[in-house]
Amino acid sequence: MQYKLKQFPKAQISNASGTISKSKGGFVLVNLGDGFPISTVKCPVVSWTLYVNGTAIPGTGTMIPSAALKKATNGSKVFLVAAYKLNGTGNLKETETSFKVIP
């Protein structure tokens, strides 16, 4: 029997609201999307870079601290690039998104 194999979809940063709090920071969660049927596939975040007013602020782990947003203004957009590994592989990949800064 033959099966047609497909590539996994590109991982994405989960943030349904599209916002990040300047006073609280936010979490970085990378997954393959709500429509992906295999829930055991994990995308652990290795590092991230937050771009605030053109300045790159690097970080590790899954939390963006509020200090990383101190130069952002409420209502502005910040850009996030997250490096992750798809579980079962050693390959480092990146995905990105933008957030609107809220108080």
Phi and psi restraints in degrees (value plus and minus 20) as a CYANA .aco file:
   2 GLN   PHI    -129.6   -89.6
   2 GLN   PSI     123.1   163.1
   3 TYR   PHI    -143.6  -103.6
   3 TYR   PSI     122.4   162.4
   4 LYS   PHI    -111.9   -71.9
   4 LYS   PSI      99.9   139.9
   5 LEU   PHI    -115.0   -75.0
   5 LEU   PSI     119.6   159.6
   6 LYS   PHI    -137.1   -97.1
   6 LYS   PSI     133.9   173.9
   7 GLN   PHI     -88.9   -48.9
   7 GLN   PSI     131.1   171.1
   8 PHE   PHI     -85.0   -45.0
   8 PHE   PSI     129.6   169.6
   9 PRO   PHI     -87.9   -47.9
   9 PRO   PSI     140.9   180.9
  10 LYS   PHI     -85.4   -45.4
  10 LYS   PSI     114.7   154.7
  11 ALA   PHI     -88.2   -48.2
  11 ALA   PSI     136.7   176.7
  12 GLN   PHI    -157.6  -117.6
  12 GLN   PSI     136.7   176.7
  13 ILE   PHI    -104.8   -64.8
  13 ILE   PSI     105.6   145.6
  14 SER   PHI    -104.0   -64.0
  14 SER   PSI     104.9   144.9
  15 ASN   PHI    -187.3  -147.3
  15 ASN   PSI      68.8   108.8
  16 ALA   PHI     -80.9   -40.9
  16 ALA   PSI     -52.8   -12.8
  17 SER   PHI     -98.3   -58.3
  17 SER   PSI     -44.7    -4.7
  18 GLY   PHI      53.7    93.7
  18 GLY   PSI      -4.4    35.6
  19 THR   PHI    -144.4  -104.4
  19 THR   PSI     142.6   182.6
  20 ILE   PHI    -159.2  -119.2
  20 ILE   PSI     118.2   158.2
  21 SER   PHI    -105.6   -65.6
  21 SER   PSI     105.7   145.7
  22 LYS   PHI     -85.4   -45.4
  22 LYS   PSI     -53.8   -13.8
  23 SER   PHI    -104.9   -64.9
  23 SER   PSI     -42.9    -2.9
  24 LYS   PHI    -134.7   -94.7
  24 LYS   PSI     -40.0     0.0
  25 GLY   PHI      60.1   100.1
  25 GLY   PSI    -173.5  -133.5
  26 GLY   PHI    -188.9  -148.9
  26 GLY   PSI     153.0   193.0
  27 PHE   PHI    -120.4   -80.4
  27 PHE   PSI     129.6   169.6
  28 VAL   PHI    -130.6   -90.6
  28 VAL   PSI      91.3   131.3
  29 LEU   PHI    -144.3  -104.3
  29 LEU   PSI     102.7   142.7
  30 VAL   PHI    -132.2   -92.2
  30 VAL   PSI     111.3   151.3
  31 ASN   PHI    -168.5  -128.5
  31 ASN   PSI    -198.9  -158.9
  32 LEU   PHI    -113.0   -73.0
  32 LEU   PSI     -11.1    28.9
  33 GLY   PHI      79.4   119.4
  33 GLY   PSI     136.2   176.2
  34 ASP   PHI     -84.1   -44.1
  34 ASP   PSI     -48.1    -8.1
  35 GLY   PHI    -102.9   -62.9
  35 GLY   PSI     -23.5    16.5
  36 PHE   PHI    -101.1   -61.1
  36 PHE   PSI     104.7   144.7
  37 PRO   PHI     -98.3   -58.3
  37 PRO   PSI     -32.3     7.7
  38 ILE   PHI    -120.7   -80.7
  38 ILE   PSI      85.6   125.6
  39 SER   PHI     -99.4   -59.4
  39 SER   PSI     -31.7     8.3
  40 THR   PHI    -104.2   -64.2
  40 THR   PSI     -26.5    13.5
  41 VAL   PHI     -97.2   -57.2
  41 VAL   PSI     103.1   143.1
  42 LYS   PHI    -135.8   -95.8
  42 LYS   PSI     132.0   172.0
  43 CYS   PHI    -150.7  -110.7
  43 CYS   PSI      55.7    95.7
  44 PRO   PHI     -84.6   -44.6
  44 PRO   PSI     113.8   153.8
  45 VAL   PHI     -97.7   -57.7
  45 VAL   PSI     108.7   148.7
  46 VAL   PHI    -113.6   -73.6
  46 VAL   PSI     -66.0   -26.0
  47 SER   PHI    -177.9  -137.9
  47 SER   PSI     150.3   190.3
  48 TRP   PHI    -169.4  -129.4
  48 TRP   PSI     139.4   179.4
  49 THR   PHI    -152.6  -112.6
  49 THR   PSI     104.9   144.9
  50 LEU   PHI    -124.2   -84.2
  50 LEU   PSI     108.1   148.1
  51 TYR   PHI    -123.6   -83.6
  51 TYR   PSI      93.4   133.4
  52 VAL   PHI    -138.8   -98.8
  52 VAL   PSI      96.1   136.1
  53 ASN   PHI      32.2    72.2
  53 ASN   PSI      18.8    58.8
  54 GLY   PHI      63.7   103.7
  54 GLY   PSI     -23.7    16.3
  55 THR   PHI    -117.8   -77.8
  55 THR   PSI     109.3   149.3
  56 ALA   PHI    -105.2   -65.2
  56 ALA   PSI     106.4   146.4
  57 ILE   PHI    -138.9   -98.9
  57 ILE   PSI      87.0   127.0
  58 PRO   PHI    -102.7   -62.7
  58 PRO   PSI     135.1   175.1
  59 GLY   PHI    -178.7  -138.7
  59 GLY   PSI     149.9   189.9
  60 THR   PHI    -149.3  -109.3
  60 THR   PSI     143.9   183.9
  61 GLY   PHI      63.7   103.7
  61 GLY   PSI    -186.2  -146.2
  62 THR   PHI    -127.0   -87.0
  62 THR   PSI     -15.1    24.9
  63 MET   PHI    -135.5   -95.5
  63 MET   PSI     110.3   150.3
  64 ILE   PHI    -117.7   -77.7
  64 ILE   PSI      93.3   133.3
  65 PRO   PHI     -93.3   -53.3
  65 PRO   PSI     135.6   175.6
  66 SER   PHI     -81.0   -41.0
  66 SER   PSI     -49.0    -9.0
  67 ALA   PHI     -80.3   -40.3
  67 ALA   PSI     -48.5    -8.5
  68 ALA   PHI     -89.6   -49.6
  68 ALA   PSI     -37.9     2.1
  69 LEU   PHI    -125.9   -85.9
  69 LEU   PSI     -11.0    29.0
  70 LYS   PHI     -81.9   -41.9
  70 LYS   PSI     -48.9    -8.9
  71 LYS   PHI    -113.1   -73.1
  71 LYS   PSI     -20.5    19.5
  72 ALA   PHI    -101.8   -61.8
  72 ALA   PSI     128.4   168.4
  73 THR   PHI    -125.0   -85.0
  73 THR   PSI     126.8   166.8
  74 ASN   PHI     -77.9   -37.9
  74 ASN   PSI     113.4   153.4
  75 GLY   PHI      72.3   112.3
  75 GLY   PSI     -33.0     7.0
  76 SER   PHI    -101.1   -61.1
  76 SER   PSI     149.0   189.0
  77 LYS   PHI    -124.9   -84.9
  77 LYS   PSI     120.3   160.3
  78 VAL   PHI    -140.2  -100.2
  78 VAL   PSI     133.5   173.5
  79 PHE   PHI    -136.1   -96.1
  79 PHE   PSI     112.9   152.9
  80 LEU   PHI    -141.2  -101.2
  80 LEU   PSI     110.4   150.4
  81 VAL   PHI    -136.4   -96.4
  81 VAL   PSI     103.1   143.1
  82 ALA   PHI    -133.8   -93.8
  82 ALA   PSI     112.1   152.1
  83 ALA   PHI    -117.4   -77.4
  83 ALA   PSI     112.1   152.1
  84 TYR   PHI    -161.8  -121.8
  84 TYR   PSI     145.3   185.3
  85 LYS   PHI    -139.3   -99.3
  85 LYS   PSI     112.0   152.0
  86 LEU   PHI     -96.4   -56.4
  86 LEU   PSI     106.3   146.3
  87 ASN   PHI     -78.7   -38.7
  87 ASN   PSI     121.5   161.5
  88 GLY   PHI      72.5   112.5
  88 GLY   PSI     -26.8    13.2
  89 THR   PHI    -148.5  -108.5
  89 THR   PSI     139.4   179.4
  90 GLY   PHI    -121.9   -81.9
  90 GLY   PSI     -14.8    25.2
  91 ASN   PHI     -98.2   -58.2
  91 ASN   PSI     110.9   150.9
  92 LEU   PHI    -110.2   -70.2
  92 LEU   PSI     108.3   148.3
  93 LYS   PHI    -147.7  -107.7
  93 LYS   PSI     145.6   185.6
  94 GLU   PHI    -147.2  -107.2
  94 GLU   PSI     130.9   170.9
  95 THR   PHI    -162.0  -122.0
  95 THR   PSI     140.4   180.4
  96 GLU   PHI    -163.5  -123.5
  96 GLU   PSI     141.5   181.5
  97 THR   PHI    -181.5  -141.5
  97 THR   PSI     153.5   193.5
  98 SER   PHI    -145.0  -105.0
  98 SER   PSI     135.3   175.3
  99 PHE   PHI    -150.3  -110.3
  99 PHE   PSI     128.1   168.1
 100 LYS   PHI    -110.7   -70.7
 100 LYS   PSI     112.0   152.0
 101 VAL   PHI    -101.0   -61.0
 101 VAL   PSI     109.5   149.5
 102 ILE   PHI    -141.0  -101.0
 102 ILE   PSI     142.2   182.2
